[in-house]
Amino acid sequence: MNSAASRALQFTAPSDNQELANLCGPLDENLRQIETALDVEVTRRGSKVLVRGKNAPQAIGVLERFLRLATKPIQLEDVQLALVEAGQRDEKGALRVDLDARGDEAAPILRTRRTDLKGRTPNQRDYLKNILASDISFGIGPAGTGKTYLAVACAVDALERDAVKRIVLTRPAVEAGERLGFLPGDLAQKIDPYLRPLYDALYDLLGFDRTAKLFEKQAIEVAPLAYMRGRTLNHAFIILDEAQNTTPEQMKMFLTRIGFSSKAVITGDITQVDLPRGHKSGLIDAVTVLQDVRGIAFTRLTSADVVRHPLVARIVDAYEAQQSDDNHSR
């Protein structure tokens, strides 16, 4: 066995039963999360914790960080978010853990009801900076990297600061194996499920009541991409979500809707295109066509930026590895 892989380190947890329970979580769930995220084996006997694996030193560093917070219950979500921030790679590809120096001073501050909202990874912080600095910006990456949520947060921030008069959120209504005609209700009710992630982000960032009032005042508009044709949007923050499912013609149409004092963010995952076979993705096309256009920013997010359950990043990596193998075998 590889000596690095078999490396074992011991960590002494609090002897106080309550602090020990706070640190480890119900049924040692916090320890299991550290195992999954850092690819180590964690075993506990009372207050003695043994960590095996090449990332054992990093796991011990995480435990020491949480030990200082164990005077109160440590929520599973806090563990997962801290592990996302901790699980970054240095220039040599080695895993590093630096929970006390997270680069918060470089993270933009957004005005939403989520006071803890910030970029959790270097790429996410770059994404926020690009959105704030550029009139048109693209966020490209896999599911769970915060592309849509952070874009909506920037839109809410711009509205709260009165930098724009309204927010316009749009998605292409592309059928991913399902048929719109079989969904109940009128056209608006059929389209609504496709836009649900945008509603969810608004409710989280503004609250249900304030979101409803802004919809009533038409300060927020959510619509399918097809409804954008022929419009000019001034003083607006416009987000095109799921842009990988646009055609090049739709992408050009959307980008030319932007009027004075407006900002646009385009998000998508080029590995999950639901267009009919043979149709080119407008997002993939835009990366090629607009890459060198001044004033347009591109941010590429990876599995390292996934802010969800630690397994999500591994799932993304596994599918990317399979796709890479398939491409090499052709």
N, C-alpha and C positions, 0 to 999 in steps of 0.2 A: 504493500500500500504506500502511496505517496506520503512522505513525511509531513508535508504541509497539510494534506487532507486529514491526516490522523492526529494533528496537533490538538491537544486538550488543555484548556485553561480553566482555573477555578475562580468563581466569584462568590463572595460571602454576602448574602442578602441580609436584611434586617432581622434581628432576633425577635423584635416586636411583631406579634402575630398580625396586628392590623396593618402595619406598614408592609409586611411581607405579602399580605393579601392584596393590598393596593398595587404593589409592584408587579406581582405575577398575574393579577386579574382572575376572574372567575374560572375555575378549572385550569389555571395556568394559561389562559388564552393569550395573554400578552407575550408570554414566552414562546408560544406556538407561532405567533406572528413574526417574532424575531427569527425563529428557525426558518420560516418560509422565505422571508425577505432577504436574509443574508446567507442562505444555503448552509446552515450549520445544524448540528444536533445539540439540543439543550436538554439536560436531565437535572432534576432537582431532588435532593434528599433533605427535607427540612429547610434550613437556611443556607445550605450548600448547593451551589449551582455549578454544574460542570458543562463546559461548552467545547465541542469538538468540531474541527473543520478548518479550512484554510482562512476563513474569515472570522475565526474565533476572537482575535484581538479587537476587531471592529464590533463584534457582538458584546464583548465585555465593556467597550466604550459606551455603547447604547445603554446597557444595564446600569452603568455608573451614573450616566446622565439622569435616568429615570429614578435612580435611588434618591437623588436630591429632591425629587418631586413626590416621593411616596408618602408624604404626610397626609395626603388626600387621595381618593381613588383616581387612578389613571385610566381614562377612557380608551377603549379599543381604537376609536377614530384618531385620538391623539397619538397613539403608538404608530398607526399606519402612516399618518402625515409626517411624523418625525423620521420614520424609516425612509420615506420618499426623499426627504431632504438629506438624510444621512447617506443614502445609497448612491452617491455620485461617484464618478470615476475620475481619477487624475489623468495627466497627460500620458502616462504609461499604461492606462487601462486598469490600474489597481483601484479597489474599492476604498473609499475614504469615509470616515465618520467625523464630522465636526459640527456637533449640534449647538455649540456655543457661539460659533461665528458663521452665521447663515447668510451674510451679505445683505441683511435687511436694510442697511443704510442706502443700498443701491436700488432697492425695490420701490417702484412708484406707489404712492399712497392714493387709493381710490375712495371716493365718497359714496359709500353704500351703507346699508344697515349692518353688514358683516364687517365688524371692526378687525377681524383676523384675516381678512382677504388680502392675499399677496401672491406673488409668484413663488412657488415652492422649489423650483429648480432653476439653474442658470438659463436654460432655454425659455422657460416660462417668463422669467424676468425680462429677457431680451424681447420676447413676444409683446409684453406690455409696453415696453419702451418704444418698440416699432409702431404699435398702434397709436400711441400718444404723439409720436414725432412725424408720422406719415399720413397723408390724406387717403392713401389706399395701401392696405397691408394684407398679406396672405398668411394664414396659419395652417400649415400642412403637417399632419401626423396621425397616428393611430388613435383608436377610441380610448377615452380616459385621460387624455393629456391636457384637458382643460381648454381646448380650442374655443368651443362655443361659450362656455361659462365665463371665461376671462374676457371675451369680446363683449358679451352682454354687460359684464361689470363695468367695462370702459364706457359703454353706451350710457348706462345708468349714471356714472360719474359725470359724463359730459352734460347730461340733462340736468342733474342736480346743480352743476356749476353754471347753468344757463349758457353753456358753450354752443348748444344746439337747441332747436325748438321741439324736435320730436325724434323718436326712435322708430326705425322701420326694420322689421325682421322678416326675412323671406327664405324659403327653401323650395327647391324643385320638387314637385309632387310626383316622384318617380316610384313606380310600383316595384317593390323588392320581392317579387314572387306572389304578391297578393293583387286582387283586382278591386279598383275603387268602386265599380258598379255593384259589387256584392256587399259593400258597407252600407249600413242603414242611414237614413236621413237625407237632407238636401246637400247641395254641393259644399256649403260651409262646414257642415257636420262631417262630411266624408273627408275633407282636407284636414280638419282639426287634429286628428291623431298624428299626422306628419309634423305638425308644428308644436306638439306637446313639449318636447325638450326646451323649446324657447320659453314657453309659458312657465315651466318649472323653474328655470333660471331667474325669471323676473319675480316670481313669487318669493323665492329665497332671498333675493337681493333688495326687494322693495317692500315685501309683505303683500298679502292678498288684497287688503283694503285699498292701499295706495295704488297698487297695480290696476285694480278695477276702476278707480277714479281717473287714472291717466288714460285708460282705454276709452272711458266715457268722453273725456276731453279731446280724444284723438291725438294725444301726445305720444301714444304708442300705437303702432299699427303692425299687425302680423298678417302676412298675405303670401299666397303661392307666388313663385317667381313669374308665372305667366301674367299675373296682374300688374307687373312692373312695366310692361311694354307701353311705349308712348308717353311715359311720365318723365318729368324733370324734378329731382328732389333737392331742394335748397334748404340750408340750415338744418340738416338731418344727419343722424348717425345711422348708417345702413349696414346691416349684417346679412350676408348671404351664407347660409349654413348648408352643409352637405353638398358643397360645390362640385364634388367629383361626379355628381349626377347631372350636371349641366352639359349641354353640347357647346362646342366653340361659338356657335351663333348666339346661344342664350347668354354665354359669358360676356361676349362683346356687347350684347344688348344691355345687360345689367351694368357693366362698367360705364357705359355712356349715358346712364340715367343720372349720374352724379352732377349736382349743380353747385352753386356758390355756397361757401362756408359749410360744406358737407364733408363727411368722413365715411369711408367704406372699409369693412373688414370682410374678407372672404375666407371661409374655413372649409376643410375637407380632408378626407383620408383617401389617397389615391390607390390604396390596396383594397378598397371596398366599393368599387364602381358597380352600380346596379343597372346601367344602361344596357339596352339590347345589344347582343353580340354584333360587332362590326361598327358600333357607334363610338366615335372618339370622345373622350372626356374633355370638357371645356377647361377643367382645372389643370389637367396635364398639359393641355395646349397652351394655357396662359403662362405656365411656368417657363415654357420655351420662348414664347412670343414677347413676354413682358419683363424677362429677367433683367435686362439692362436698361429698362426705362427709368429715368431719374424720377424720384418722388414715390416710387412703389417699393415697399419693403416685403421681403419674404422671410418667414421664420419656419424652420423645419424642426418639428418635435419628434422624439423617438420613444421607445419603450421605457427609457430611463426617466421620462417625464410623466409617466402614468401615475395619476393620483387616485388610485382605487385600491381594491384588494391587491396585496402583493402578487398573487397568482396571475393577475391580468397582464402584468409586464412579461411574465414567462410565457403566457399564451401568445402574446404578440410576437415575441422572439421565436417561438416554435413555428408559427405560421410563416414568418419571414424567412426562416431557415429552410423550410420546405419549398417555398417559392423560389429561393435562390438555387436549391438543388435541382428543381424542375427546369429552371432557366439554363443551368449548366449542362443538363442532360439532353437538351434539344440540339 
